[in-house]
């Protein structure tokens, strides 16, 4: 660990631009669950274990069609939790470090909680590949519109995990609204907002193509490998990039990637150990 941390400090000390990639693991130090397997999901949501419902079954758009109060019971609870929870100090430390780099930074995350923006990253610097729980859309996507969930409060009966009326509704057609999140088996998700974010990320990567880029990855597992694949792809294709992967359980970096280092620890520990020293 000490040798790896030393190598990571050397990499960061030479950084001219920073791509932060993050999965659910970065939020664990803020007190958020990472839903690792059904046991992890049920530990966070015991009522669903009694109901025999898995995370995949709950993170499913069909619930908003068959039983909107049940669908909003899960996502309303998550919305309340993410709005109530403050991002840990590591987010602000990353933001402060990145602001000093000539090429600045960008964030690519599968998290839907909006914590990077809350910690100080500009919305234009963040790409949320699975969408955002802080934004809503019509379940039927009647007008191809996405709107803010600011001010939306959902009361949950935590015995039954059902949302109480009134539920969020579409302002155009009056039908049920849903979070603008990519769920499992989801053909109704409106990707317009995420597509625009990812287009900005592509432009930024072209702008920093001649700079020393560090890809700093946190808490991205292999079960849903979107973030890990993005980190490795950018680090492989950028002519002058290095990857730092922070993950207490799956820190390994592919052997063919020469410029990389693995840190088997939590996000906040790694950020403090590396950035305070710099």
Phi and psi in degrees as GROMACS dihedral restraints (atoms count N, CA, C in turn):
[ dihedral_restraints ]
;  ai    aj    ak    al  type     phi  dphi    fc
    3     4     5     6     1   -63.4    20    10
    4     5     6     7     1   -41.7    20    10
    6     7     8     9     1   -64.9    20    10
    7     8     9    10     1   -42.9    20    10
    9    10    11    12     1   -65.0    20    10
   10    11    12    13     1   -42.1    20    10
   12    13    14    15     1   -62.7    20    10
   13    14    15    16     1   -39.0    20    10
   15    16    17    18     1   -62.5    20    10
   16    17    18    19     1   -42.1    20    10
   18    19    20    21     1   -65.3    20    10
   19    20    21    22     1   -40.9    20    10
   21    22    23    24     1   -63.4    20    10
   22    23    24    25     1   -39.9    20    10
   24    25    26    27     1   -61.7    20    10
   25    26    27    28     1   -41.4    20    10
   27    28    29    30     1   -62.0    20    10
   28    29    30    31     1   -42.3    20    10
   30    31    32    33     1   -62.6    20    10
   31    32    33    34     1   -47.3    20    10
   33    34    35    36     1   -67.3    20    10
   34    35    36    37     1   -33.0    20    10
   36    37    38    39     1   -65.4    20    10
   37    38    39    40     1   -24.1    20    10
   39    40    41    42     1   -99.2    20    10
   40    41    42    43     1     5.8    20    10
   42    43    44    45     1   -68.1    20    10
   43    44    45    46     1   138.5    20    10
   45    46    47    48     1  -113.2    20    10
   46    47    48    49     1   -16.2    20    10
   48    49    50    51     1  -152.2    20    10
   49    50    51    52     1   151.0    20    10
   51    52    53    54     1  -131.9    20    10
   52    53    54    55     1   122.0    20    10
   54    55    56    57     1  -104.4    20    10
   55    56    57    58     1   114.4    20    10
   57    58    59    60     1   -95.3    20    10
   58    59    60    61     1   123.5    20    10
   60    61    62    63     1  -118.1    20    10
   61    62    63    64     1   137.4    20    10
   63    64    65    66     1  -147.8    20    10
   64    65    66    67     1   137.0    20    10
   66    67    68    69     1  -108.7    20    10
   67    68    69    70     1  -165.5    20    10
   69    70    71    72     1   -62.5    20    10
   70    71    72    73     1   -25.2    20    10
   72    73    74    75     1   -61.4    20    10
   73    74    75    76     1   -24.7    20    10
   75    76    77    78     1   -68.9    20    10
   76    77    78    79     1   -23.9    20    10
   78    79    80    81     1   -87.9    20    10
   79    80    81    82     1    -7.3    20    10
   81    82    83    84     1   -60.2    20    10
   82    83    84    85     1   -39.6    20    10
   84    85    86    87     1   -70.8    20    10
   85    86    87    88     1   -12.9    20    10
   87    88    89    90     1   -86.9    20    10
   88    89    90    91     1    -8.0    20    10
   90    91    92    93     1    99.9    20    10
   91    92    93    94     1    11.8    20    10
   93    94    95    96     1   -91.6    20    10
   94    95    96    97     1   146.4    20    10
   96    97    98    99     1   -76.2    20    10
   97    98    99   100     1   151.7    20    10
   99   100   101   102     1  -107.3    20    10
  100   101   102   103     1     2.5    20    10
  102   103   104   105     1    54.5    20    10
  103   104   105   106     1    37.7    20    10
  105   106   107   108     1   -72.7    20    10
  106   107   108   109     1   100.9    20    10
  108   109   110   111     1    72.9    20    10
  109   110   111   112     1   172.0    20    10
  111   112   113   114     1   -63.2    20    10
  112   113   114   115     1   -34.9    20    10
  114   115   116   117     1   -62.9    20    10
  115   116   117   118     1   -42.2    20    10
  117   118   119   120     1   -65.2    20    10
  118   119   120   121     1   -39.6    20    10
  120   121   122   123     1   -64.9    20    10
  121   122   123   124     1   -45.6    20    10
  123   124   125   126     1   -69.7    20    10
  124   125   126   127     1   -29.3    20    10
  126   127   128   129     1   -64.4    20    10
  127   128   129   130     1   -38.1    20    10
  129   130   131   132     1   -76.9    20    10
  130   131   132   133     1   -31.6    20    10
  132   133   134   135     1  -133.1    20    10
  133   134   135   136     1    76.1    20    10
  135   136   137   138     1   -55.4    20    10
  136   137   138   139     1   -34.6    20    10
  138   139   140   141     1   -58.3    20    10
  139   140   141   142     1   -31.6    20    10
  141   142   143   144     1   -73.6    20    10
  142   143   144   145     1   -25.3    20    10
  144   145   146   147     1   -67.4    20    10
  145   146   147   148     1   -41.3    20    10
  147   148   149   150     1   -63.3    20    10
  148   149   150   151     1   -33.3    20    10
  150   151   152   153     1   -84.2    20    10
  151   152   153   154     1    -8.2    20    10
  153   154   155   156     1    70.5    20    10
  154   155   156   157     1    29.3    20    10
  156   157   158   159     1  -103.9    20    10
  157   158   159   160     1   131.3    20    10
  159   160   161   162     1   -91.0    20    10
  160   161   162   163     1   170.4    20    10
  162   163   164   165     1   -61.6    20    10
  163   164   165   166     1   -41.9    20    10
  165   166   167   168     1   -61.0    20    10
  166   167   168   169     1   -39.2    20    10
  168   169   170   171     1   -69.0    20    10
  169   170   171   172     1   -35.2    20    10
  171   172   173   174     1   -79.4    20    10
  172   173   174   175     1   -35.8    20    10
  174   175   176   177     1   -85.8    20    10
  175   176   177   178     1    59.4    20    10
  177   178   179   180     1  -137.1    20    10
  178   179   180   181     1   129.1    20    10
  180   181   182   183     1   -65.9    20    10
  181   182   183   184     1   -20.2    20    10
  183   184   185   186     1   -59.3    20    10
  184   185   186   187     1   -28.7    20    10
  186   187   188   189     1   -62.4    20    10
  187   188   189   190     1   -32.7    20    10
  189   190   191   192     1   -73.7    20    10
  190   191   192   193     1   -20.1    20    10
  192   193   194   195     1   -86.7    20    10
  193   194   195   196     1   -46.4    20    10
  195   196   197   198     1   -83.8    20    10
  196   197   198   199     1   -33.3    20    10
  198   199   200   201     1  -155.8    20    10
  199   200   201   202     1    79.5    20    10
  201   202   203   204     1   -56.0    20    10
  202   203   204   205     1   -34.8    20    10
  204   205   206   207     1   -65.6    20    10
  205   206   207   208     1   -34.3    20    10
  207   208   209   210     1   -73.1    20    10
  208   209   210   211     1   -42.7    20    10
  210   211   212   213     1   -61.0    20    10
  211   212   213   214     1   -43.4    20    10
  213   214   215   216     1   -75.4    20    10
  214   215   216   217     1   -17.2    20    10
  216   217   218   219     1   -61.1    20    10
  217   218   219   220     1   -43.1    20    10
  219   220   221   222     1   -74.8    20    10
  220   221   222   223     1   -52.2    20    10
  222   223   224   225     1   -74.6    20    10
  223   224   225   226     1   -28.6    20    10
  225   226   227   228     1   -66.9    20    10
  226   227   228   229     1   -39.5    20    10
  228   229   230   231     1   -63.4    20    10
  229   230   231   232     1   -42.5    20    10
  231   232   233   234     1   -65.4    20    10
  232   233   234   235     1   -42.1    20    10
  234   235   236   237     1   -59.5    20    10
  235   236   237   238     1   -46.8    20    10
  237   238   239   240     1   -61.1    20    10
  238   239   240   241     1   -42.9    20    10
  240   241   242   243     1   -63.8    20    10
  241   242   243   244     1   -46.8    20    10
  243   244   245   246     1   -68.8    20    10
  244   245   246   247     1   -34.0    20    10
  246   247   248   249     1   -73.0    20    10
  247   248   249   250     1   -30.8    20    10
  249   250   251   252     1   -80.1    20    10
  250   251   252   253     1   -30.7    20    10
  252   253   254   255     1   -83.7    20    10
  253   254   255   256     1   134.6    20    10
  255   256   257   258     1   -95.1    20    10
  256   257   258   259     1   138.0    20    10
  258   259   260   261     1   -62.6    20    10
  259   260   261   262     1   140.6    20    10
  261   262   263   264     1   -66.8    20    10
  262   263   264   265     1   168.7    20    10
  264   265   266   267     1   -61.4    20    10
  265   266   267   268     1   -23.0    20    10
  267   268   269   270     1   -62.0    20    10
  268   269   270   271     1   -31.8    20    10
  270   271   272   273     1   -61.3    20    10
  271   272   273   274     1   -49.1    20    10
  273   274   275   276     1   -65.6    20    10
  274   275   276   277     1   -34.8    20    10
  276   277   278   279     1   -65.0    20    10
  277   278   279   280     1   -41.5    20    10
  279   280   281   282     1   -62.1    20    10
  280   281   282   283     1   -43.1    20    10
  282   283   284   285     1   -62.6    20    10
  283   284   285   286     1   -44.7    20    10
  285   286   287   288     1   -64.1    20    10
  286   287   288   289     1   -42.4    20    10
  288   289   290   291     1   -63.0    20    10
  289   290   291   292     1   -45.0    20    10
  291   292   293   294     1   -67.3    20    10
  292   293   294   295     1   -32.0    20    10
  294   295   296   297     1   -63.3    20    10
  295   296   297   298     1   -21.5    20    10
  297   298   299   300     1   -88.3    20    10
  298   299   300   301     1    -7.1    20    10
  300   301   302   303     1   -84.3    20    10
  301   302   303   304     1   142.8    20    10
  303   304   305   306     1   -61.6    20    10
  304   305   306   307     1   -33.7    20    10
  306   307   308   309     1   -93.3    20    10
  307   308   309   310     1    -2.5    20    10
  309   310   311   312     1    68.5    20    10
  310   311   312   313     1  -149.8    20    10
  312   313   314   315     1  -149.1    20    10
  313   314   315   316     1   167.0    20    10
  315   316   317   318     1  -145.7    20    10
  316   317   318   319     1   153.3    20    10
  318   319   320   321     1  -118.1    20    10
  319   320   321   322     1   133.9    20    10
  321   322   323   324     1  -122.6    20    10
  322   323   324   325     1   117.2    20    10
  324   325   326   327     1  -139.8    20    10
  325   326   327   328     1   147.0    20    10
  327   328   329   330     1   -90.7    20    10
  328   329   330   331     1    -3.4    20    10
  330   331   332   333     1   -75.7    20    10
  331   332   333   334     1   146.7    20    10
  333   334   335   336     1  -111.4    20    10
  334   335   336   337     1    10.9    20    10
  336   337   338   339     1   -86.7    20    10
  337   338   339   340     1   -13.3    20    10
  339   340   341   342     1    74.8    20    10
  340   341   342   343     1    16.8    20    10
  342   343   344   345     1   -73.7    20    10
  343   344   345   346     1   -26.9    20    10
  345   346   347   348     1   -65.1    20    10
  346   347   348   349     1   -44.6    20    10
  348   349   350   351     1   -64.5    20    10
  349   350   351   352     1   -39.9    20    10
  351   352   353   354     1   -63.9    20    10
  352   353   354   355     1   -30.6    20    10
  354   355   356   357     1   -82.5    20    10
  355   356   357   358     1    -5.8    20    10
  357   358   359   360     1   124.0    20    10
  358   359   360   361     1    -9.8    20    10
  360   361   362   363     1   -70.7    20    10
  361   362   363   364     1   136.6    20    10
  363   364   365   366     1   -66.6    20    10
  364   365   366   367     1   143.9    20    10
  366   367   368   369     1   -54.1    20    10
  367   368   369   370     1   -31.5    20    10
  369   370   371   372     1   -71.9    20    10
  370   371   372   373     1    -8.4    20    10
  372   373   374   375     1  -101.4    20    10
  373   374   375   376     1     4.9    20    10
  375   376   377   378     1  -124.5    20    10
  376   377   378   379     1   132.7    20    10
  378   379   380   381     1  -117.7    20    10
  379   380   381   382     1   118.9    20    10
  381   382   383   384     1  -106.3    20    10
  382   383   384   385     1    96.1    20    10
  384   385   386   387     1   -67.4    20    10
  385   386   387   388     1   -20.8    20    10
  387   388   389   390     1  -106.6    20    10
  388   389   390   391     1    11.6    20    10
  390   391   392   393     1    89.6    20    10
  391   392   393   394     1  -163.7    20    10
  393   394   395   396     1  -142.7    20    10
  394   395   396   397     1   132.5    20    10
  396   397   398   399     1   -73.8    20    10
  397   398   399   400     1   -12.9    20    10
  399   400   401   402     1   -88.9    20    10
  400   401   402   403     1    10.7    20    10
  402   403   404   405     1  -133.6    20    10
  403   404   405   406     1   148.3    20    10
  405   406   407   408     1  -121.5    20    10
  406   407   408   409     1   162.7    20    10
  408   409   410   411     1  -147.2    20    10
  409   410   411   412     1   161.8    20    10
  411   412   413   414     1   -67.9    20    10
  412   413   414   415     1   140.0    20    10
  414   415   416   417     1   -58.7    20    10
  415   416   417   418     1   -36.8    20    10
  417   418   419   420     1   -92.6    20    10
  418   419   420   421     1     1.1    20    10
  420   421   422   423     1    49.9    20    10
  421   422   423   424     1    50.7    20    10
  423   424   425   426     1   -65.9    20    10
  424   425   426   427     1   -33.2    20    10
  426   427   428   429     1  -124.3    20    10
  427   428   429   430     1    15.0    20    10
  429   430   431   432     1    55.3    20    10
  430   431   432   433     1    40.9    20    10
  432   433   434   435     1  -114.9    20    10
  433   434   435   436     1   141.9    20    10
  435   436   437   438     1  -123.0    20    10
  436   437   438   439     1   132.6    20    10
  438   439   440   441     1  -134.4    20    10
  439   440   441   442     1   162.0    20    10
  441   442   443   444     1   -70.8    20    10
  442   443   444   445     1   146.1    20    10
  444   445   446   447     1   -94.0    20    10
  445   446   447   448     1     9.5    20    10
  447   448   449   450     1   -55.9    20    10
  448   449   450   451     1   132.5    20    10
  450   451   452   453     1    86.2    20    10
  451   452   453   454     1    -7.8    20    10
  453   454   455   456     1   -79.6    20    10
  454   455   456   457     1   122.8    20    10
  456   457   458   459     1  -124.3    20    10
  457   458   459   460     1   129.7    20    10
  459   460   461   462     1  -120.9    20    10
  460   461   462   463     1   123.0    20    10
  462   463   464   465     1   -88.1    20    10
  463   464   465   466     1   131.1    20    10
  465   466   467   468     1  -116.5    20    10
  466   467   468   469     1   134.5    20    10
  468   469   470   471     1   -84.8    20    10
  469   470   471   472     1   103.8    20    10
  471   472   473   474     1   -77.1    20    10
  472   473   474   475     1    -2.7    20    10
  474   475   476   477     1   -79.2    20    10
  475   476   477   478     1   -44.7    20    10
  477   478   479   480     1  -100.8    20    10
  478   479   480   481     1   -11.7    20    10
  480   481   482   483     1    56.2    20    10
  481   482   483   484     1    42.1    20    10
  483   484   485   486     1  -113.8    20    10
  484   485   486   487     1   143.3    20    10
  486   487   488   489     1   -81.9    20    10
  487   488   489   490     1   142.5    20    10
  489   490   491   492     1   -88.9    20    10
  490   491   492   493     1   151.3    20    10
  492   493   494   495     1   -63.1    20    10
  493   494   495   496     1   151.0    20    10
  495   496   497   498     1   -84.5    20    10
  496   497   498   499     1   146.0    20    10
  498   499   500   501     1   -89.9    20    10
  499   500   501   502     1   156.3    20    10
  501   502   503   504     1   -61.1    20    10
  502   503   504   505     1   132.8    20    10
  504   505   506   507     1  -123.5    20    10
  505   506   507   508     1   157.5    20    10
  507   508   509   510     1   -72.7    20    10
  508   509   510   511     1   127.7    20    10
  510   511   512   513     1   -72.0    20    10
  511   512   513   514     1   -12.2    20    10
  513   514   515   516     1   -93.5    20    10
  514   515   516   517     1   -52.3    20    10
  516   517   518   519     1  -106.3    20    10
  517   518   519   520     1   -11.3    20    10
  519   520   521   522     1    81.9    20    10
  520   521   522   523     1     2.9    20    10
  522   523   524   525     1   -81.2    20    10
  523   524   525   526     1   178.2    20    10
  525   526   527   528     1   -68.2    20    10
  526   527   528   529     1   140.8    20    10
  528   529   530   531     1   -95.8    20    10
  529   530   531   532     1   165.2    20    10
  531   532   533   534     1  -142.4    20    10
  532   533   534   535     1   162.0    20    10
  534   535   536   537     1   -66.6    20    10
  535   536   537   538     1   147.6    20    10
  537   538   539   540     1   -82.9    20    10
  538   539   540   541     1    63.5    20    10
  540   541   542   543     1  -123.7    20    10
  541   542   543   544     1   138.4    20    10
  543   544   545   546     1   -76.6    20    10
  544   545   546   547     1   113.8    20    10
  546   547   548   549     1  -101.6    20    10
  547   548   549   550     1  -178.4    20    10
  549   550   551   552     1   -75.2    20    10
  550   551   552   553     1   135.3    20    10
  552   553   554   555     1    61.3    20    10
  553   554   555   556     1    38.7    20    10
  555   556   557   558     1  -102.9    20    10
  556   557   558   559     1   106.1    20    10
  558   559   560   561     1  -100.6    20    10
  559   560   561   562     1    -2.4    20    10
  561   562   563   564     1  -105.8    20    10
  562   563   564   565     1     1.0    20    10
  564   565   566   567     1   -66.9    20    10
  565   566   567   568     1   136.7    20    10
  567   568   569   570     1   -92.9    20    10
  568   569   570   571     1   109.9    20    10
  570   571   572   573     1   -89.9    20    10
  571   572   573   574     1     7.9    20    10
  573   574   575   576     1   -56.2    20    10
  574   575   576   577     1   -47.2    20    10
  576   577   578   579     1   -65.1    20    10
  577   578   579   580     1   -45.8    20    10
  579   580   581   582     1   -65.2    20    10
  580   581   582   583     1   -38.9    20    10
  582   583   584   585     1   -60.6    20    10
  583   584   585   586     1   -40.7    20    10
  585   586   587   588     1   -65.5    20    10
  586   587   588   589     1   -39.4    20    10
  588   589   590   591     1   -62.2    20    10
  589   590   591   592     1   -45.1    20    10
  591   592   593   594     1   -70.1    20    10
  592   593   594   595     1   -28.9    20    10
  594   595   596   597     1   -65.3    20    10
  595   596   597   598     1   -40.7    20    10
  597   598   599   600     1   -64.7    20    10
  598   599   600   601     1   -37.7    20    10
  600   601   602   603     1   -62.2    20    10
  601   602   603   604     1   -43.9    20    10
  603   604   605   606     1   -61.2    20    10
  604   605   606   607     1   -41.4    20    10
  606   607   608   609     1   -64.5    20    10
  607   608   609   610     1   -41.5    20    10
  609   610   611   612     1   -63.9    20    10
  610   611   612   613     1   -42.0    20    10
  612   613   614   615     1   -61.4    20    10
  613   614   615   616     1   -35.9    20    10
  615   616   617   618     1   -67.6    20    10
  616   617   618   619     1   -38.9    20    10
  618   619   620   621     1   -64.7    20    10
  619   620   621   622     1   -31.6    20    10
  621   622   623   624     1  -102.9    20    10
  622   623   624   625     1    18.6    20    10
  624   625   626   627     1   -62.6    20    10
  625   626   627   628     1   -24.7    20    10
  627   628   629   630     1   -99.5    20    10
  628   629   630   631     1     5.1    20    10
  630   631   632   633     1  -100.9    20    10
  631   632   633   634     1   160.4    20    10
  633   634   635   636     1   -75.0    20    10
  634   635   636   637     1   108.7    20    10
  636   637   638   639     1  -100.5    20    10
  637   638   639   640     1   132.8    20    10
  639   640   641   642     1  -111.4    20    10
  640   641   642   643     1   126.7    20    10
  642   643   644   645     1   -96.5    20    10
  643   644   645   646     1   114.0    20    10
  645   646   647   648     1  -110.5    20    10
  646   647   648   649     1   103.7    20    10
  648   649   650   651     1  -104.3    20    10
  649   650   651   652     1   139.0    20    10
  651   652   653   654     1  -131.9    20    10
  652   653   654   655     1   127.6    20    10
  654   655   656   657     1    57.1    20    10
  655   656   657   658     1    37.8    20    10
  657   658   659   660     1  -105.4    20    10
  658   659   660   661     1   113.2    20    10
  660   661   662   663     1   -87.0    20    10
  661   662   663   664     1   173.4    20    10
  663   664   665   666     1   -93.2    20    10
  664   665   666   667     1    -9.5    20    10
  666   667   668   669     1   -65.1    20    10
  667   668   669   670     1   -44.4    20    10
  669   670   671   672     1  -120.4    20    10
  670   671   672   673     1    93.6    20    10
  672   673   674   675     1   -86.4    20    10
  673   674   675   676     1    17.1    20    10
  675   676   677   678     1   -52.9    20    10
  676   677   678   679     1   -48.6    20    10
  678   679   680   681     1   -70.2    20    10
  679   680   681   682     1   -44.1    20    10
  681   682   683   684     1   -59.2    20    10
  682   683   684   685     1   -42.8    20    10
  684   685   686   687     1   -65.3    20    10
  685   686   687   688     1   -38.9    20    10
  687   688   689   690     1   -64.6    20    10
  688   689   690   691     1   -43.9    20    10
  690   691   692   693     1   -58.0    20    10
  691   692   693   694     1   -49.1    20    10
  693   694   695   696     1   -68.2    20    10
  694   695   696   697     1   -37.8    20    10
  696   697   698   699     1   -63.4    20    10
  697   698   699   700     1   -47.8    20    10
  699   700   701   702     1   -64.7    20    10
  700   701   702   703     1   -44.6    20    10
  702   703   704   705     1   -63.8    20    10
  703   704   705   706     1   -31.4    20    10
  705   706   707   708     1   -78.2    20    10
  706   707   708   709     1   -38.6    20    10
  708   709   710   711     1   -87.2    20    10
  709   710   711   712     1   -27.8    20    10
  711   712   713   714     1   -73.2    20    10
  712   713   714   715     1   133.6    20    10
  714   715   716   717     1   -69.4    20    10
  715   716   717   718     1   -18.5    20    10
  717   718   719   720     1  -141.9    20    10
  718   719   720   721     1    60.9    20    10
  720   721   722   723     1  -126.5    20    10
  721   722   723   724     1   154.3    20    10
  723   724   725   726     1  -135.4    20    10
  724   725   726   727     1   149.7    20    10
  726   727   728   729     1  -112.5    20    10
  727   728   729   730     1   129.5    20    10
  729   730   731   732     1  -113.8    20    10
  730   731   732   733     1   116.1    20    10
  732   733   734   735     1  -107.6    20    10
  733   734   735   736     1   119.3    20    10
  735   736   737   738     1  -108.8    20    10
  736   737   738   739     1   115.1    20    10
  738   739   740   741     1  -162.9    20    10
  739   740   741   742     1   120.3    20    10
  741   742   743   744     1   -69.7    20    10
  742   743   744   745     1   -19.9    20    10
  744   745   746   747     1  -112.8    20    10
  745   746   747   748     1   -33.6    20    10
  747   748   749   750     1  -133.3    20    10
  748   749   750   751     1    67.3    20    10
  750   751   752   753     1   -85.8    20    10
  751   752   753   754     1    -2.9    20    10
  753   754   755   756     1   -62.7    20    10
  754   755   756   757     1   143.7    20    10
  756   757   758   759     1  -114.8    20    10
  757   758   759   760     1   139.1    20    10
  759   760   761   762     1   -52.8    20    10
  760   761   762   763     1   140.4    20    10
  762   763   764   765     1   -60.8    20    10
  763   764   765   766     1   -29.0    20    10
  765   766   767   768     1   -76.5    20    10
  766   767   768   769     1    -6.6    20    10
  768   769   770   771     1   -93.4    20    10
  769   770   771   772     1   106.4    20    10
  771   772   773   774     1   -73.4    20    10
  772   773   774   775     1   -43.2    20    10
  774   775   776   777     1   -91.2    20    10
  775   776   777   778     1    83.9    20    10
  777   778   779   780     1  -164.3    20    10
  778   779   780   781     1   159.0    20    10
  780   781   782   783     1  -147.0    20    10
  781   782   783   784     1   143.3    20    10
  783   784   785   786     1  -109.6    20    10
  784   785   786   787     1   133.9    20    10
  786   787   788   789     1  -122.3    20    10
  787   788   789   790     1   108.6    20    10
  789   790   791   792     1   -83.5    20    10
  790   791   792   793     1    69.8    20    10
  792   793   794   795     1  -152.4    20    10
  793   794   795   796     1   178.2    20    10
  795   796   797   798     1   -77.6    20    10
  796   797   798   799     1   165.3    20    10
  798   799   800   801     1   -64.2    20    10
  799   800   801   802     1   -50.3    20    10
  801   802   803   804     1   -63.7    20    10
  802   803   804   805     1   -39.3    20    10
  804   805   806   807     1   -60.3    20    10
  805   806   807   808     1   -46.0    20    10
  807   808   809   810     1   -64.9    20    10
  808   809   810   811     1   -43.9    20    10
  810   811   812   813     1   -62.3    20    10
  811   812   813   814     1   -45.6    20    10
  813   814   815   816     1   -63.7    20    10
  814   815   816   817     1   -44.0    20    10
  816   817   818   819     1   -65.5    20    10
  817   818   819   820     1   -36.7    20    10
  819   820   821   822     1   -89.8    20    10
  820   821   822   823     1   -48.4    20    10
  822   823   824   825     1   -78.8    20    10
  823   824   825   826     1   -33.4    20    10
  825   826   827   828     1   -62.2    20    10
  826   827   828   829     1   -39.7    20    10
  828   829   830   831     1   -64.0    20    10
  829   830   831   832     1   -32.4    20    10
